[in-house]
Amino acid sequence: MPTAASAKQDDKCGGRLSFGEIAACSSIADEQQHVFTFNTRQDADTIYPRLKTPDGDSVSASISGPDGVGVCAAHLYATPCRLGAAGKYTVTVSMTYGTGTNSYRLAIESTRTPSECTRLDSSFFSFASPGVPGTVPLGAAADCYRFSQPTGSVLYLRGLGGASMEGQILDANYETVCVLGYTRPCTLTGPAPYRAFVLSMYGDESAYTLRMPRLSQSVGCQVTRPTTFGDPGDGAVAGTLTAEGLTCHKVKAPKAGAVAVRVDPDQDVLWTLYDDAGQQVCSEYPSPRYCRLPVAGNYTMLMENQNTWGDPVNYQLAIPALYANAGCEATTGTSWDLPTLLVHQTSRVQTNCQPIRGNAGDRIITYSAPTVYSQIITWLVDSTGGEACPDWTGEDGCVLPATGTYRVLSYVQEWGEQGTDATYRMQVRRLSSPAGCPTRTTGPYGAVPVPSGVRCRILEVPTPGTYLVNAVSADNEETYAHVFDSQGLSVCGSPQCTFTAPGRYTMVLQGRQTYTVIDNSFEYATVFLGLPPSGCAEVSDDAAQITAHSDVFNGAGQVQCLKLASPAGAKVIELVPGDATGAGRPDVTVVDSTGAYVCDSSYSLRQASCELTGTAPFFAVIRATGGNPTGPYTTAFPRVDGTPACAVLPRTAEGATFDTSADRFATCFSIPADEHAAREVFTVRRTAGTGGAAVSIFDSTGIRYCQVPSSADRTFTCSLPAGPVTVIVEAHAADATFQLTHRAA
């Protein structure tokens, strides 16, 4: 480590200046000029001239050659300066603007004939070397190190330990080879021997550590070799990375081919693999799944600490050979009715292998799910270990490029509370021309589908058109399903699909969610019905004589239908008893004669009004809600636009009274245009019996202006439009008598 050349002379403000010497001058003022000289013994020397001043008035230092011609300047950053002929050079220090006062330090170091240059022996270039520590004194120009390595060698330059430390490596021709201060590989071009100069960017006193281990034909690295699939056992290696740490592993590959790199914890470690010539082969981010070794031989794996908080990291590393089959499980099929695989992982850096057989053109999809929360990584490789489908296509699964044996590789990525044996379930299935899927044909409305297991269904589509397609559990909870064609290409998703051609299609529960596994033991009912519906009873739309339709849901997945009497352009609403619950409040969707969606009970039918757009006739498709597979329901679909022939609601203190029952839970009144104000006060009150009543008010175009929830006694104010209005009362399905009145607000 350089020391003697950094010695400082007290208050030196001119005279002869030796290389490596620091001249400290306590004062320079106004138009003073301090003149220093130094000698170079070789032509074309490159120097590092440093002028360090405290904050304050600006000081300058110009350098001129033996002929008196200016060459360059010394300043804070010690920028390299190429001199001319050997001889005496002059440094003139002055106040930049000829006024003010300050102090300064001046130092110059030569690259050709440095004041001192520490030799770096061969052990320094080992990854096991701690490096060489040093300290650049305040105002010093540079520290010098010399070394010899074969031309073409690749060094791995490390940071010098301080944000303001920098430097250069020069070859025997004194040309810059690499820049110091950043972590990066450096190829030694140009002839040996080499010199490294270390500088403090701002001339401050700075401690540093010079570390330049050799990447090409590296030494000092822990040896590891490619392992088999499954638990790598002793084939895994461990290491510790300090806060700014770097470790390496010598990978001895017996043959060329694809390998995986498994590191735990992978979020805290960045790995990069180099060949024996020091050239990068792959790294974690471009190659997260596998790395292809071009030749057999030695490689160097570098591990860097990436912990967010800068904490030390204890890690494990395994490099399974993807080009081999050792450790793979027995070959499995891809039929959908096969049992789910249970995969065990007993090492954090384990990679599991599941072979399958396939034909060219088969589309294979893999589903996986952890037993305990985590993330499972899976991918499909060919016999060489190369990824079978490296490019994203937007479609599901992977199309096999050729007939043969493939392997599904997988592992638990995030090890949490799994204990010593992390398990996960996995299904490898053929999505094109699938085998093992029960077949379903379209059924009639009102039929109860029979539930069964297996994740998929073959749907026999008889004609092009729109169909209801979905799956419900025994308690009528829907599971999202996706539909694929015979080639395994995406067609649509539940609950409604449009098929452009007849044929066999495949419905798969959560078919595009490869992070889910649904066992064969899960039984569900398949809804597969054509749209528009057929065989539906017609229900009246007469608001003056509201006729309810009652029926019963007899099992999960049952879908019923009604034909609506209203024409295109009409506006209808859905009514149900106010005390209806469970299956008594079904999901209703209205479609036109082509099966096109019009509206549903989630909003328009219940909160506003549904305009029947499209082509008549229209149909109400009725399904029980989730969790309610069976039970009775009652519903009605009155038309609310136009001027229904409902009884007039008198504008008197007595108003009107009406009775309700299980069969008659709704009634209608009309208010002529001249019988209401712009704001009207309504009161609905139960005078006998049980239950409550809700009130909605519509204008002649069917727009709902007011809606109040069910109550046994409620007074409310409603702003009404000009023209006649219709009042619909929706009560509980109970015997009761109600009074309804209105007056100007």
ABEGO torsion letter per residue (X at the ends): XBAAAABBBBGBAEEBBBBGBBBBBABBBEABBBBBBBBBABBGBBBBBBBBBBBEBBBBBBBBBAAGBBABBBBAAGBBBBBBBBEBBBBBBBBAAGBEBBBBBBBBBBAABBABBBBBBAAAABAABAEBBBBBBBGBABBBBBBBBBBGBBBBBBBAGBAABBEBBBBAAGBBABBBGBBBBBBBBEBOBBBBBBBBAAGBBBBBBBBBBBABGBBGBBBBBBBBBEBAEAABBBBBBBAABBBBBBBBBABBEBBBBBBOBAAABBBBBBBAAGBBABBAAABAABBBBABBEBBBBBBBBABAAGBBBBBBBBBBBAABABGBBBBBBABAABBBBBBBBABAABBBBBBBBBBBGBBBBBBBBBABBBBBBBBBBBAAGBBABABBAGBBEBBBABBEBBBBBBBBABBBAAEABBBBBBBBBBABGBBGBBBBBBBBBGBBBBBBBEABBBBBBABBEBBBBBBBBAAGBBBBBBBBBAAGBBABBOABBBBABBEBBBBBBGAABAABBBBAABBBBBBBBBOBBBGBBBBBABAABBBBBBBBBAEBGBBBBBBBABBBGBBBBBBBBAABBEAABBBBBBBBAAGBBABBAAAAAAABBBBBBEBOBBBBBBBBBBGBABEBBBBBBBBABEBBBBBBBBBBAAEBBBBBBAABABBBBBBBAAABBABBBBBBBBABEBEBBBBBBBBAAGBBABBBBBBABBBBBBBBBBEBBBBBBBBBBBBBBBBBBBBBX
